[in-house]
Amino acid sequence: MTKLSVNINKFATLRNARGGNNPNVVQAAIDCERFGAQGITVHPRPDERHITYQDVLDLKEVVTTEYNIEGYPDKRFMDLVKLINPTQATLVPDGPDVITSNTGWDTISNETFLKEVVQELNEQDIRTSLFIDPIPIRIQKAAEIGCHRIELYTEAYAKQYHNDKLLAVSSYQSAADLANRLGLGVNAGHDLDLNNLQFFKSKMPYLDEVSIGHAIVCDALYLGLENTIQLYLRELTIHDIIP
């Protein structure tokens, strides 16, 4: 079964635009879990433009499913993750000026750095995942680095989906097959939505988790949060139910 982890950054973006505590990020996480989400994802950035470091601490007290903290592994991020001890730490190569994640790790040129970071997290029994493009040599190196999973960066799939969906997914299928052979779990995220998620899942037998935030919040404006989460869960399970 592929788990749905809801990235709640956009709830914080909306809150921060007005100040105060509406919408309440902690309550949003509680509600997402109550409506069926199997994980909560946050991505604190140095400027705290959406999720703040205090949010990350507050959420530790209420998240009962899998807690996934994403970010660039600088000292502040690493200190926070080790303090929280989440289920999973997803390492991304974003600099502080990046609006949203826009590339995966070059695990070859960053091998030494990533090995040190992953080992540090592994020593605390935190599951590690590397945000990565579907490039075989980089996935091979990710396994050598010692992480537990990769998270496939799916923007390229989403962009190509409406032109040629089979071509769009082909490199991801190969990447997931390779990761599985190497003993790596497979996550995926970025621009997955109600239009393209079901097809992606149907072609990916090795898919442990998807992390979706922006699309869920946008759909929830029209459909309601509970209904939206149920719709996303349906897209992930329909191929498990129908032979």
RADA-V113371 format. One record per residue. N is the residue number from 0. RES is the residue in three letters. OMEGA is omega in whole degrees, 0 to 359 (NA if undefined). NEAR is the number of other C-alpha atoms within 12 Angstrom. Layout:
# RADA-V113371
n;res;omega;near
N;RES;OMEGA;NEAR
N;RES;OMEGA;NEAR
This chain:
# RADA-V113371
n;res;omega;near
0;MET;177;23
1;THR;182;33
2;LYS;175;33
3;LEU;173;44
4;SER;182;40
5;VAL;175;49
6;ASN;187;40
7;ILE;179;47
8;ASN;186;40
9;LYS;172;34
10;PHE;179;38
11;ALA;177;38
12;THR;180;30
13;LEU;177;24
14;ARG;185;24
15;ASN;180;22
16;ALA;183;15
17;ARG;187;13
18;GLY;181;14
19;GLY;185;13
20;ASN;179;18
21;ASN;4;17
22;PRO;180;23
23;ASN;186;25
24;VAL;179;36
25;VAL;179;31
26;GLN;178;23
27;ALA;178;35
28;ALA;178;42
29;ILE;181;29
30;ASP;178;28
31;CYS;177;40
32;GLU;180;32
33;ARG;181;23
34;PHE;172;24
35;GLY;179;27
36;ALA;182;42
37;GLN;178;35
38;GLY;176;39
39;ILE;179;45
40;THR;172;46
41;VAL;179;48
42;HIS;179;44
43;PRO;178;41
44;ARG;185;36
45;PRO;181;24
46;ASP;178;16
47;GLU;183;23
48;ARG;171;26
49;HIS;177;30
50;ILE;177;34
51;THR;178;30
52;TYR;176;29
53;GLN;175;20
54;ASP;182;36
55;VAL;178;38
56;LEU;181;26
57;ASP;182;20
58;LEU;178;33
59;LYS;185;29
60;GLU;187;19
61;VAL;183;24
62;VAL;182;35
63;THR;175;22
64;THR;178;28
65;GLU;179;31
66;TYR;183;39
67;ASN;178;42
68;ILE;179;49
69;GLU;173;42
70;GLY;175;38
71;TYR;189;36
72;PRO;170;38
73;ASP;186;24
74;LYS;183;14
75;ARG;178;17
76;PHE;182;32
77;MET;178;29
78;ASP;180;20
79;LEU;182;30
80;VAL;180;41
81;LYS;176;28
82;LEU;184;18
83;ILE;185;28
84;ASN;182;30
85;PRO;176;35
86;THR;187;31
87;GLN;170;39
88;ALA;178;44
89;THR;184;48
90;LEU;181;46
91;VAL;184;40
92;PRO;184;31
93;ASP;167;28
94;GLY;184;20
95;PRO;183;21
96;ASP;183;15
97;VAL;181;17
98;ILE;177;16
99;THR;183;29
100;SER;186;31
101;ASN;175;23
102;THR;175;28
103;GLY;180;35
104;TRP;162;36
105;ASP;187;29
106;THR;179;34
107;ILE;181;23
108;SER;180;16
109;ASN;187;21
110;GLU;184;25
111;THR;179;18
112;PHE;183;22
113;LEU;177;35
114;LYS;181;26
115;GLU;181;19
116;VAL;181;34
117;VAL;179;36
118;GLN;179;23
119;GLU;180;26
120;LEU;178;34
121;ASN;179;26
122;GLU;177;16
123;GLN;179;22
124;ASP;174;19
125;ILE;178;31
126;ARG;182;33
127;THR;178;43
128;SER;179;46
129;LEU;176;52
130;PHE;194;42
131;ILE;173;45
132;ASP;182;38
133;PRO;181;39
134;ILE;189;30
135;PRO;184;28
136;ILE;178;22
137;ARG;177;28
138;ILE;175;43
139;GLN;181;32
140;LYS;178;29
141;ALA;178;46
142;ALA;179;33
143;GLU;179;24
144;ILE;175;33
145;GLY;178;32
146;CYS;181;42
147;HIS;184;35
148;ARG;165;39
149;ILE;169;51
150;GLU;181;45
151;LEU;180;52
152;TYR;194;40
153;THR;179;38
154;GLU;181;28
155;ALA;176;31
156;TYR;183;34
157;ALA;181;30
158;LYS;184;21
159;GLN;190;20
160;TYR;185;25
161;HIS;177;16
162;ASN;181;14
163;ASP;188;16
164;LYS;179;24
165;LEU;176;21
166;LEU;182;20
167;ALA;186;25
168;VAL;191;34
169;SER;181;24
170;SER;179;26
171;TYR;175;41
172;GLN;180;31
173;SER;180;26
174;ALA;181;38
175;ALA;178;39
176;ASP;179;26
177;LEU;180;29
178;ALA;179;40
179;ASN;179;26
180;ARG;180;17
181;LEU;179;25
182;GLY;180;21
183;LEU;169;33
184;GLY;184;35
185;VAL;169;46
186;ASN;178;44
187;ALA;178;45
188;GLY;175;49
189;HIS;176;34
190;ASP;169;31
191;LEU;183;35
192;ASP;183;39
193;LEU;178;29
194;ASN;189;22
195;ASN;187;33
196;LEU;184;40
197;GLN;180;27
198;PHE;179;29
199;PHE;181;41
200;LYS;184;39
201;SER;182;27
202;LYS;185;27
203;MET;181;35
204;PRO;179;27
205;TYR;181;33
206;LEU;185;35
207;ASP;190;31
208;GLU;167;37
209;VAL;177;43
210;SER;185;47
211;ILE;181;44
212;GLY;186;39
213;HIS;182;28
214;ALA;180;33
215;ILE;180;39
216;VAL;178;32
217;CYS;179;22
218;ASP;182;23
219;ALA;177;25
220;LEU;182;16
221;TYR;190;13
222;LEU;186;18
223;GLY;187;18
224;LEU;182;31
225;GLU;180;26
226;ASN;181;23
227;THR;179;30
228;ILE;177;37
229;GLN;178;28
230;LEU;178;28
231;TYR;177;41
232;LEU;178;36
233;ARG;180;25
234;GLU;181;30
235;LEU;187;37
236;THR;187;25
237;ILE;181;20
238;HIS;174;21
239;ASP;183;18
240;ILE;184;11
241;ILE;181;10
242;PRO;NA;7
